Amino acid sequence: MNKSERFFRRYIFSTVRIILLFLFLNILLALSFVAISYLGNVKSSKFPIEDFSGHITENGGRFNADEQAEEMLNSAGAWAMILDENGRTVWEMNMPEELPHRYSTTDVAMFSRWYLDGYPVNIWSRQDSLLVVGFPRGEITNYYISVRAWYVRPIAFGFFAAVCMNVLLVLYLFIRNARQVKKAMEPILNGIRCLSAGKPVHLEETGELAEINAGLNKAGDYLLKKDNTRAEWIRGISHDIRTPLSMILGYASEIEETSSLPEDVRRQAGIIRRQSEKLKNLVADLNLTTKLEYSMQPVQKQTLDAVELARQAVSEVLNDGLPDKYELELSEADPGKAVSITGDQALLSRMLCNLIRNCAVHNPGGCRIQVSVGSRDTACTFSVADNGYGISEPRLTALNSDKDIGSTQKQAGETEHGLGLKIARQIVKVHQGKIRFSNTVPHGLTVEIIVPVETY
C-alpha cells in the first residue's frame, strides 16, 4: 500500500471514528434520558396499581378481589396485601410465606422505599388502609433519588451544555479533518489547474501525498518538454524552409514573367508561385500561432485608429490580388466618429486580414465581403460578414464554444488547416476581447470582434 492510499484510508477511518463517537455519545445521552424517565415511573413499575386497587372491594371489613385482579397479579408474577392502620394484614393474595403479617410504623416507612425483605414493592394508599404489591426478587431494581431544588436548574443546564458541546465537538473534528485534507490537496489541485492551462508545475515532493506531487511534476516536465520540442521544431522548419522557398518563389516568378517561354510553361510557373505563396503563408501562420500559444510573441501596444486599421487590412487583401468575383467593402457604424483603441497594430491587422481571406477561401464561387467598424460603450467592434455559403448550426455552436472546427471547403482534394480562425481567436484573447460567430441573413457568416478600448 503506497502513501497516497494510506492517506485516504486514514482519512476514511478518521471520519468513521468521528461518526461512531458521535453516535456513542448520543446513544449514551438517549439512554440516560430513558433511564431517568424510567426511574421517574418506577413507583408503579409499569404495574397498574391504581387500576388493580379498583378491583378490590371492601364489604363489612372484609376485602374481596375479582378475577381480573387475580389475573393481573398472576400475569406479573406478583403478590399483594392490604394493611390496616395498625399495620395488620387484613387481605393478601399470593403472599410469600416467609413474610410477616404484621408491620410496625418503622417497617412501613422502610419498605415504602420500595423494598420489603428483598422484594421490590409498590404501595398505594386506600381509605383507612395501604395496598402493597410485591414483585419477585431481582426482577425490578428500585432507586431512591433525592435532589435539592436549587440543583435542578444547574442539572438541566448541564445536560443542555453537554449536548451543545457534543455537537460542537463533532463539528470541530469534521472541520479540522476537512482543513487537513484541503491543505494537503490544494497544491495538487493548483498543479492540475496549471497543467490544464499549460503552465509549468513544481510541487514539493514531501508529506503523505509526495507520490502524487512527484507524478504531477513528472507530467508537467513531460508536457513542457513536449511543447518546447514542438515549438522548436516549428521554428526550425520555418527557418530551414525560408531560403529554399524564397528561391522557388523567385525562379517561379521569373519563369512566369519571361515572355519568350511557351504559355504552358509560364502557366505552370504561375501555379508553382501561387502554391509556394500558400506554403509560405502556412509556415508563417504556424510560427505565429505557436508564439501566441506559448506567449512568445511580444505584444507592442500603441494607440490606434480603428477605422484606419481596418482600411489598411482591406487594402492589403486587395493588393494581394483578390479575384474580381469577390466584392469587398468597408463601412463605419458611426461615420465621422473617431474610434481609438490600444493594441498591437501588426496582430490586429493580421486578425482582420485572416478573417477577410477566410470569407474568400470558404466561398470559392464568389461572395460579397463587408467589413464594418464601430464603437460600443468602452469597446471597439469589428465585423466581417459575407453572403456566401455560411456554416451549419453545429459548426456555429462549436465555434462559439471555442472548439476546433473542421474544414468547410467543398472542393475535393483541398483541405483547410483552420489556422486563420485560430490565430484570430488568439489575437482577440491577447487583447482581452471577445469573438462571436453568427449566420448572416439570409445566408452567409458574420464574425464580430469586441476589443476593449484600453487593454492591460
C-alpha positions as CSV (number, residue, x, y, z in Angstrom):
1,M,0.0,0.0,0.0
2,N,1.5,3.4,-1.1
3,K,1.5,6.6,0.9
4,S,-1.5,8.1,-1.0
5,E,-3.6,5.1,-0.3
6,R,-2.7,5.2,3.4
7,F,-3.6,8.9,3.5
8,F,-7.1,8.4,2.1
9,R,-7.6,5.2,4.1
10,R,-6.6,7.1,7.3
11,Y,-9.0,9.9,6.4
12,I,-11.8,7.5,5.9
13,F,-11.1,5.7,9.2
14,S,-10.9,9.0,11.0
15,T,-14.3,10.0,9.6
16,V,-15.7,6.7,10.7
17,R,-14.3,7.1,14.2
18,I,-15.9,10.6,14.4
19,I,-19.2,9.2,13.4
20,L,-19.0,6.3,15.8
21,L,-18.0,8.7,18.6
22,F,-21.0,11.0,17.7
23,L,-23.4,8.0,17.7
24,F,-22.0,6.7,21.0
25,L,-22.3,10.0,22.8
26,N,-25.9,10.5,21.5
27,I,-26.9,6.9,22.4
28,L,-25.4,7.4,25.9
29,L,-27.4,10.6,26.3
30,A,-30.5,9.0,25.0
31,L,-30.1,6.0,27.4
32,S,-29.6,8.4,30.3
33,F,-32.7,10.2,29.4
34,V,-34.7,7.0,29.1
35,A,-33.3,5.8,32.4
36,I,-34.2,9.0,34.1
37,S,-37.7,8.8,32.6
38,Y,-38.0,5.1,33.7
39,L,-36.9,5.8,37.2
40,G,-39.5,8.6,37.4
41,N,-42.2,6.0,36.8
42,V,-40.7,3.2,38.9
43,K,-43.2,3.8,41.7
44,S,-45.7,1.8,39.6
45,S,-43.0,-0.4,37.9
46,K,-45.4,-0.4,34.9
47,F,-47.9,-2.3,37.1
48,P,-51.3,-0.5,37.1
49,I,-51.6,-0.5,40.9
50,E,-54.3,2.1,40.9
51,D,-56.4,0.1,38.5
52,F,-55.6,-3.0,40.5
53,S,-56.8,-1.3,43.7
54,G,-60.1,-0.6,42.0
55,H,-60.8,-4.3,41.6
56,I,-60.6,-4.9,45.3
57,T,-63.7,-4.1,47.2
58,E,-64.5,-3.9,50.9
59,N,-67.7,-5.2,52.5
60,G,-68.2,-5.1,56.2
61,G,-64.5,-5.1,56.9
62,R,-63.8,-8.0,54.5
63,F,-61.8,-7.4,51.3
64,N,-62.6,-9.3,48.1
65,A,-60.7,-9.2,44.8
66,D,-62.4,-10.1,41.5
67,E,-61.0,-12.5,38.9
68,Q,-59.4,-9.7,36.9
69,A,-57.3,-8.6,39.9
70,E,-56.1,-12.2,40.3
71,E,-55.2,-12.3,36.6
72,M,-53.3,-9.1,36.8
73,L,-51.2,-10.4,39.7
74,N,-50.6,-13.8,38.1
75,S,-49.5,-12.2,34.7
76,A,-47.0,-10.0,36.6
77,G,-45.8,-12.8,38.9
78,A,-46.6,-10.5,41.8
79,W,-48.3,-10.8,45.2
80,A,-50.4,-8.3,47.1
81,M,-51.5,-7.5,50.6
82,I,-53.6,-4.8,52.4
83,L,-52.5,-3.4,55.8
84,D,-54.9,-1.6,58.1
85,E,-54.0,1.5,60.1
86,N,-52.4,-0.7,62.8
87,G,-50.1,-2.5,60.3
88,R,-52.0,-5.8,60.3
89,T,-52.6,-7.8,57.2
90,V,-56.3,-7.8,56.5
91,W,-56.1,-9.2,53.0
92,E,-53.5,-11.0,50.9
93,M,-53.1,-12.8,47.6
94,N,-50.1,-14.9,46.6
95,M,-48.1,-13.5,49.5
96,P,-44.8,-15.3,50.3
97,E,-45.0,-17.4,53.4
98,E,-41.8,-16.0,55.0
99,L,-43.2,-12.5,55.1
100,P,-44.8,-11.5,58.4
101,H,-48.5,-10.5,58.7
102,R,-48.0,-7.5,61.0
103,Y,-45.8,-4.5,60.4
104,S,-44.8,-1.6,62.6
105,T,-44.8,2.0,61.6
106,T,-41.0,1.7,61.2
107,D,-41.4,-1.3,58.9
108,V,-43.9,0.5,56.7
109,A,-41.6,3.5,56.5
110,M,-38.7,1.3,55.4
111,F,-40.4,-0.7,52.7
112,S,-42.1,2.4,51.4
113,R,-38.6,3.0,49.9
114,W,-39.6,0.1,47.6
115,Y,-38.1,-3.0,49.2
116,L,-39.7,-5.5,51.7
117,D,-37.3,-8.3,52.7
118,G,-35.7,-8.0,49.3
119,Y,-39.0,-7.9,47.4
120,P,-39.4,-4.8,45.3
121,V,-42.8,-3.3,46.1
122,N,-45.2,-0.6,45.1
123,I,-47.6,0.9,47.5
124,W,-51.0,2.6,47.0
125,S,-53.0,4.4,49.7
126,R,-56.6,3.4,50.1
127,Q,-59.2,4.7,52.5
128,D,-58.0,3.7,56.0
129,S,-55.7,1.1,54.6
130,L,-52.5,0.6,52.5
131,L,-52.2,-1.6,49.4
132,V,-48.8,-3.2,48.9
133,V,-47.9,-5.1,45.6
134,G,-44.7,-7.0,45.6
135,F,-42.7,-8.5,42.7
136,P,-40.2,-11.4,42.6
137,R,-36.7,-10.7,43.9
138,G,-34.2,-9.4,41.4
139,E,-36.8,-8.7,38.7
140,I,-37.1,-4.9,39.4
141,T,-34.4,-2.6,40.6
142,N,-35.7,0.4,42.5
143,Y,-33.7,3.6,43.2
144,Y,-34.4,6.4,45.5
145,I,-33.2,9.8,44.2
146,S,-33.3,12.9,46.2
147,V,-32.1,16.2,44.8
148,R,-32.1,19.6,46.3
149,A,-34.4,22.0,44.5
150,W,-31.7,24.5,43.7
151,Y,-29.7,21.8,41.9
152,V,-32.4,21.1,39.3
153,R,-31.7,24.1,37.2
154,P,-27.9,23.5,37.0
155,I,-28.5,19.9,36.1
156,A,-30.8,20.9,33.3
157,F,-28.3,23.5,32.1
158,G,-25.5,20.9,32.3
159,F,-27.5,18.5,30.2
160,F,-28.1,21.1,27.6
161,A,-24.5,22.2,27.7
162,A,-23.3,18.6,27.2
163,V,-25.5,18.2,24.1
164,C,-24.1,21.5,22.7
165,M,-20.6,20.5,23.4
166,N,-21.2,17.2,21.8
167,V,-22.4,18.8,18.6
168,L,-19.6,21.4,18.6
169,L,-17.0,18.7,19.2
170,V,-18.2,16.8,16.1
171,L,-18.3,19.9,14.0
172,Y,-14.8,20.9,15.1
173,L,-13.4,17.5,14.4
174,F,-15.1,17.4,10.9
175,I,-13.9,20.9,10.1
176,R,-10.4,20.0,11.3
177,N,-10.2,16.9,9.2
178,A,-11.6,18.8,6.2
179,R,-9.0,21.6,6.6
180,Q,-6.2,19.0,6.8
181,V,-7.4,17.3,3.6
182,K,-7.8,20.7,1.9
183,K,-4.4,21.8,3.0
184,A,-2.9,18.6,1.6
185,M,-4.9,18.6,-1.7
186,E,-4.8,22.3,-2.5
187,P,-1.2,22.2,-4.0
188,I,-2.3,19.2,-6.1
189,L,-5.4,20.9,-7.4
190,N,-3.4,24.1,-8.2
191,G,-0.9,21.8,-10.0
192,I,-3.7,20.3,-12.0
193,R,-5.0,23.7,-12.9
194,C,-1.6,24.8,-14.0
195,L,-1.2,21.7,-16.2
196,S,-4.6,22.3,-17.8
197,A,-3.5,25.9,-18.5
198,G,-0.2,24.8,-20.0
199,K,1.8,26.4,-17.2
200,P,4.9,24.8,-15.6
201,V,4.3,22.8,-12.3
202,H,6.6,22.2,-9.4
203,L,5.3,20.8,-6.2
204,E,7.1,19.9,-3.0
205,E,7.7,16.1,-3.0
206,T,7.2,15.7,0.7
207,G,4.5,14.5,3.1
208,E,1.9,11.8,2.7
209,L,1.0,12.9,-0.9
210,A,4.6,13.1,-2.1
211,E,3.9,10.4,-4.7
212,I,1.1,12.4,-6.3
213,N,3.2,15.6,-6.3
214,A,6.0,13.7,-7.9
215,G,3.7,12.4,-10.6
216,L,2.4,15.8,-11.3
217,N,5.9,17.2,-11.5
218,K,6.8,14.5,-13.9
219,A,3.7,15.1,-16.0
220,G,4.4,18.9,-16.0
221,D,8.0,18.3,-17.1
222,Y,6.9,15.9,-19.9
223,L,4.3,18.3,-21.2
224,L,6.7,21.3,-21.1
225,K,9.4,19.3,-22.9
226,K,6.8,18.1,-25.4
227,D,5.6,21.7,-26.1
228,N,9.1,23.0,-26.3
229,T,10.0,20.3,-28.7
230,R,7.1,21.1,-30.9
231,A,7.8,24.9,-30.8
232,E,11.5,24.3,-31.6
233,W,10.5,22.0,-34.5
234,I,8.1,24.6,-35.9
235,R,10.7,27.3,-35.6
236,G,13.4,25.1,-37.1
237,I,11.1,24.2,-40.0
238,S,10.2,27.9,-40.5
239,H,13.9,28.8,-40.6
240,D,15.0,25.9,-42.8
241,I,12.2,26.3,-45.3
242,R,12.6,30.1,-45.8
243,T,15.6,30.0,-48.1
244,P,14.5,27.3,-50.5
245,L,11.0,28.7,-50.6
246,S,12.3,32.1,-51.5
247,M,14.4,30.6,-54.3
248,I,11.3,28.7,-55.6
249,L,9.2,31.9,-55.5
250,G,11.9,33.9,-57.2
251,Y,12.5,31.4,-60.0
252,A,8.8,30.7,-60.5
253,S,8.1,34.4,-60.8
254,E,11.0,34.9,-63.2
255,I,9.8,32.0,-65.4
256,E,6.2,33.2,-65.2
257,E,7.2,36.7,-66.4
258,T,9.5,35.5,-69.3
259,S,7.5,36.1,-72.5
260,S,9.9,34.1,-74.6
261,L,8.8,30.9,-72.9
262,P,5.8,28.7,-74.0
263,E,2.5,29.7,-72.5
264,D,2.1,26.3,-70.8
265,V,5.4,26.6,-69.0
266,R,4.5,30.2,-67.8
267,R,1.1,28.9,-66.6
268,Q,2.7,26.1,-64.7
269,A,5.3,28.5,-63.2
270,G,2.3,30.7,-62.0
271,I,0.8,27.6,-60.3
272,I,4.1,26.9,-58.6
273,R,4.3,30.5,-57.4
274,R,0.8,30.6,-56.0
275,Q,1.2,27.3,-54.2
276,S,4.5,28.4,-52.8
277,E,2.9,31.6,-51.5
278,K,0.3,29.4,-49.8
279,L,3.1,27.3,-48.3
280,K,4.9,30.5,-47.2
281,N,1.7,31.8,-45.5
282,L,1.1,28.4,-43.9
283,V,4.6,28.4,-42.4
284,A,4.1,31.9,-41.2
285,D,0.8,31.0,-39.6
286,L,2.2,28.0,-37.9
287,N,5.0,30.1,-36.5
288,L,2.7,32.9,-35.3
289,T,0.1,30.6,-33.7
290,T,2.9,28.8,-31.8
291,K,4.3,32.1,-30.5
292,L,0.9,33.2,-29.4
293,E,0.1,29.9,-27.8
294,Y,3.2,29.9,-25.7
295,S,3.3,33.7,-25.1
296,M,6.5,34.1,-27.1
297,Q,5.1,36.8,-29.3
298,P,5.9,40.3,-27.9
299,V,2.8,42.5,-27.9
300,Q,3.7,46.1,-28.8
301,K,0.7,48.1,-27.8
302,Q,0.0,51.6,-29.0
303,T,-2.9,53.9,-29.6
304,L,-4.5,53.1,-33.0
305,D,-7.3,54.5,-35.2
306,A,-9.7,51.5,-35.6
307,V,-11.1,52.8,-38.9
308,E,-7.6,53.3,-40.4
309,L,-6.5,49.9,-39.1
310,A,-9.5,48.3,-40.9
311,R,-8.8,50.3,-44.1
312,Q,-5.2,49.1,-44.1
313,A,-6.3,45.5,-43.7
314,V,-8.8,45.8,-46.6
315,S,-6.1,47.5,-48.8
316,E,-3.6,44.7,-48.0
317,V,-6.1,42.0,-49.1
318,L,-7.0,43.9,-52.3
319,N,-3.3,44.5,-53.1
320,D,-2.6,40.8,-52.7
321,G,-4.8,40.2,-55.7
322,L,-8.4,39.5,-54.6
323,P,-10.3,38.0,-57.6
324,D,-13.0,40.0,-59.2
325,K,-15.7,37.6,-58.1
326,Y,-15.3,38.9,-54.6
327,E,-16.7,42.3,-53.6
328,L,-15.0,43.8,-50.6
329,E,-16.5,46.9,-48.8
330,L,-15.5,48.9,-45.7
331,S,-18.1,50.9,-43.7
332,E,-18.3,52.8,-40.5
333,A,-21.1,52.2,-38.0
334,D,-20.7,55.9,-36.8
335,P,-19.3,57.8,-39.8
336,G,-17.1,60.7,-38.8
337,K,-16.7,59.4,-35.2
338,A,-13.1,58.7,-34.2
339,V,-12.6,55.3,-32.6
340,S,-9.3,54.8,-30.9
341,I,-8.0,51.6,-29.3
342,T,-4.8,50.4,-27.6
343,G,-3.3,47.3,-29.2
344,D,-0.7,45.7,-31.4
345,Q,-1.1,47.1,-34.9
346,A,0.5,44.1,-36.6
347,L,-1.5,41.5,-34.8
348,L,-4.9,43.3,-35.2
349,S,-4.2,43.8,-38.9
350,R,-3.3,40.2,-39.2
351,M,-6.6,39.2,-37.5
352,L,-8.7,41.3,-39.9
353,C,-6.8,40.0,-42.9
354,N,-7.2,36.4,-41.8
355,L,-11.0,36.8,-41.4
356,I,-11.4,38.5,-44.8
357,R,-9.3,35.9,-46.5
358,N,-11.3,33.2,-44.7
359,C,-14.5,34.5,-46.3
360,A,-12.9,34.1,-49.8
361,V,-11.4,30.7,-49.0
362,H,-14.7,29.2,-47.9
363,N,-16.7,30.7,-50.8
364,P,-14.8,29.8,-53.9
365,G,-17.8,30.8,-56.1
366,G,-17.5,34.4,-55.0
367,C,-19.3,36.5,-52.5
368,R,-19.7,40.0,-51.0
369,I,-17.5,40.7,-48.0
370,Q,-18.4,43.7,-45.8
371,V,-16.0,45.0,-43.1
372,S,-17.5,47.3,-40.5
373,V,-16.0,49.3,-37.6
374,G,-18.0,50.8,-34.7
375,S,-17.9,51.5,-31.0
376,R,-19.9,50.2,-28.1
377,D,-19.5,51.8,-24.6
378,T,-15.8,51.3,-23.8
379,A,-15.1,48.9,-26.6
380,C,-14.4,48.9,-30.3
381,T,-16.3,46.5,-32.6
382,F,-15.1,45.0,-35.8
383,S,-17.4,43.0,-38.0
384,V,-16.5,40.8,-41.0
385,A,-19.6,39.5,-42.8
386,D,-20.2,37.6,-46.1
387,N,-23.2,36.4,-48.0
388,G,-21.7,33.1,-49.0
389,Y,-22.4,29.5,-48.0
390,G,-22.4,30.1,-44.3
391,I,-22.0,27.2,-41.8
392,S,-24.3,24.7,-40.1
393,E,-25.6,25.3,-36.6
394,P,-23.5,22.5,-35.0
395,R,-20.3,24.1,-36.5
396,L,-21.5,27.5,-35.4
397,T,-22.0,26.2,-31.9
398,A,-18.6,24.7,-31.9
399,L,-17.0,27.9,-33.0
400,N,-18.8,30.0,-30.3
401,S,-17.8,27.4,-27.7
402,D,-14.1,27.8,-28.7
403,K,-13.9,24.2,-30.0
404,D,-11.9,23.2,-33.1
405,I,-13.9,23.1,-36.3
406,G,-13.0,21.0,-39.4
407,S,-12.7,22.2,-42.9
408,T,-15.7,23.6,-44.7
409,Q,-14.2,23.6,-48.2
410,K,-16.3,21.9,-50.8
411,Q,-13.7,21.1,-53.5
412,A,-12.3,17.6,-53.5
413,G,-8.7,17.3,-52.8
414,E,-8.5,20.7,-50.9
415,T,-8.1,21.0,-47.2
416,E,-8.2,24.0,-44.9
417,H,-5.9,24.0,-41.9
418,G,-8.1,26.4,-40.0
419,L,-5.1,28.4,-38.7
420,G,-6.8,31.7,-39.8
421,L,-9.6,31.4,-37.3
422,K,-7.3,30.0,-34.6
423,I,-4.9,32.9,-35.0
424,A,-7.8,35.4,-34.9
425,R,-9.0,33.9,-31.7
426,Q,-5.6,34.0,-30.2
427,I,-5.1,37.7,-31.1
428,V,-8.5,38.6,-29.7
429,K,-7.6,36.8,-26.5
430,V,-4.3,38.7,-26.2
431,H,-6.3,41.9,-26.4
432,Q,-8.8,40.7,-23.7
433,G,-11.6,40.8,-26.3
434,K,-14.4,38.6,-27.4
435,I,-15.2,37.0,-30.8
436,R,-18.7,35.8,-31.8
437,F,-19.8,33.9,-34.9
438,S,-23.4,34.1,-36.3
439,N,-25.2,33.4,-39.5
440,T,-25.8,36.3,-41.9
441,V,-29.4,36.7,-43.0
442,P,-30.5,35.3,-45.5
443,H,-27.2,33.3,-45.8
444,G,-23.5,33.7,-45.0
445,L,-21.4,34.2,-42.0
446,T,-20.8,37.2,-39.7
447,V,-17.8,37.4,-37.3
448,E,-18.0,40.1,-34.7
449,I,-14.9,41.1,-32.6
450,I,-15.2,43.2,-29.5
451,V,-11.9,44.7,-28.3
452,P,-11.7,46.9,-25.1
453,V,-10.5,50.5,-25.9
454,E,-7.9,50.1,-23.2
455,T,-6.2,46.7,-22.7
456,Y,-3.8,45.8,-19.9
